[in-house]
Each structure stands twice: as C-alpha cells, then as structure tokens.
Amino acid sequence: STAFLLAFGLAESYWFAMACRFLQGLSAGALTVGKLYLVDISDATNEARIFSYIGVAMGSGAICGPMLGGLLSNLPPASAPDGPIRLVLERYPYLPPCAAAAAMAGVVWLATALHLRETLHQGDASLSAALMAPPRTSPRL
C-alpha cells in the first residue's frame, strides 16, 4: 500500500494513476484483519467500546485526510529552496500528500510489526478444533 501511494504521487499519466489506485485497493485488507484482531482480544464486556474506535478512526480520517491532502497539494514550488526538492515539487505537485500518507502507513506498519502481540498461541486447542471440524450443514426444511 505504501509503495502504491508513492507511485500514485509520481504518476504522470491518468492510466498509471488509476492502475496505482487499483493495485492499492487490491492490497488494502487492513480493516478486515484489524476487526478480526479486535474480536480476538475483546470479550462481551468491552467489545462495543473497542469497536467504536474503528468508527472514530474512520471519521477522523475522513475529516482530516482531505484537509491535510489539500494543504500539502498546494505547496508552491517557489517556496522550496533551489535544488532537487523544488524540481520534484514542480514535476510532481501531488507527491507531498501521497508521501505523507505513505509515511503514516509506514509508521503504522512498523508500530504494528514491533508492538502488536500474536493472539494465537501454540497449543490453542479451540482454534485447531474449529479448523479441523467438518463443516456444519444447514437443517433440512
């Protein structure tokens, strides 16, 4: 996802930009995995509170994301010092918001990789039994 965000910011044609967005969508499965992780770490006493954080995060992103993207996409190249940064801003004006989003995604990935604990422990019989059980059939009517 991070790589496709950066590639989208570097796109010079409409079709390449759409291909980057398509590939980014194909690689976006974090919400589903996140919800499954929350199911593993919550119980009936805190499930509603924990799942409400998803709505808060999505709402905050829907409000702050476009605002931050708009601010970063309007950086005037003339305000950058002479050199490679100015040349990049002149050639790729939409790279700054894409780079900011990619950086945020990279930080989240790194924090997840370093600090998120595994919820499936060795010898967890309940999951093994659930995976090995034959599928349930629906009752005949």
N, C-alpha and C positions, 0 to 999 in steps of 0.2 A: 504494500500500500504506500509506503514511504517513497519507494522508487518511482511508482506511477504518479504520485503527486509532483515530484521533482520533474519528471518527464513532461507532465502536463504544463508546468510553468515554462518549460523550454520549447514547447510546441510552436512551430512556425506555420503549420497548416491546420485547417479545420479538421481534416480527416485524421491526422495524427493526434490531435487533441481529443477527438471523440474515441479513438482507439485507446488512448491512455485512460480515459474515464471508464470505458467499458472494462478494461483489464483491472482497474482499481475496484470496480464493483464486483468483479469475479473473486477478487482476493479479500473482500470485506466480509468476514464472518465473526468478527469480534463480539458483536452484540449477542448473538446466539450462544457463543461459548461463555460469555460473561454471565448470562442468565443461568446457564447450566451450573456454573461455578457457584452462583448465589444460592441455587437450590441445594447444593451440597453442603454449604456452610451455614444455612439458616434452618430454623425449625418454626413451628407454628406460632411461637411467642414473638418472633422478631421478623417474620417473613414480609409482612406488609411494609414495615419501616425500611427494611433493606431494599425491597423492590421499588419503593418510592424514590430512592436515589437515582435510579435509571431515568425516571421522568424528569427529575430536577436537572440531571446532567444533559439530557437531550434538549430540554427547554433552554437551558443556559447556552448551550452550543448554538441553538437556532437563533438566539438573540445576539450573542457576542460574536459568533463566527462571521456573519456577513458584514458586521460593523468593522471588525478588525481587518477582514479581507479588503473592504472598500478603502480603509485608511492606507493599507500597505500597497494597494494597487495604484494609488495616486501619488506615490513618491516621485517628485520631479527629478529627473536625471541631473538637472543642473545643480541640485543641492548636494550631490555626491562629489567627493574630491576627484580631481582629474586622475585617470588611471583605469584599471580594469573594472572597478565597481561601476563607474559611470558608463563604460561601454556595455557592460552586462545589463544595466538598467535601461539603457537606450534600446538595446536589441530585444530584451525580454521584459517588458514592463509588468507582466503578471507573474514573474518569478518570485518576488518577495512574499506575496500571500501564500503561494504554494510552498515556498521554502519554510515559512513559519508553521504552516500546518504539518509539513513533513517533519519538522523538528519536534513539534508537540507529539506527533505519533511515535517518533523515535524515542523520546523521553519516556512515554508511557510504556512502550515495548521494553525498554531497558529496566524500568522500575518493576514491571511485571516479571521479567525474567529473573531479576535479582531477589525480589521480596515476596512473590506470591508462592504460598506453600501448596504442595500437592495434597489433594483431598482423598485420593485413592491410596490406601496403604497396603503394603504387602500382607497377604493373608486375609484380605477383606472378603469373607465368605459370601456376604449378601450380594455383592456385585457379581462375583463369579457365578453364584447360583442363578442370578437373574439372567446373565448372558447365556448360560448353558441350558436353561429351561426351555422346553418346547413351547412354541407359540400357542397362545390361548385362542381357542375358536369361539366364535360367537354362538349363542344358543340358537337352535332352530326354532322358527316360529311356525 
